[in-house]
Amino acid sequence: MRHGLIAIASVALLSGCGPHAPNPYPQAAQTRFEASCPRDSEVCTCTWDELTRTLTYEEYEAALERFRETGNMDPRITHARTVCIERHPS
């Protein structure tokens, strides 16, 4: 019985360590993203995946708006891109 409880607790803890499911984004957002970062690029595909798992669509749109207004990119977007460049060196 005790080993069963330990196994259940371990699974519960480890399930929180995996990647989050992607947040829902409209297809139009992905189409706009792919206009400047093509789908056939591993870095671009990875970046889109990281962004949708890290930011909600509303956060993503707000980050893009701030970038247009101030020229400052949201650190979460920069981080996602950096992670993907490191994963997929050219």
Secondary structure, 3 states (H helix, E strand, C coil): CHHHHHHHHHHHHHHCCCCCCCCCCCHHHHHHHHHHCCCCCHHHHHHHHHHHHHCCHHHHHHHHHHHHHHCCCCHHHHHHHHHHHHHCCC
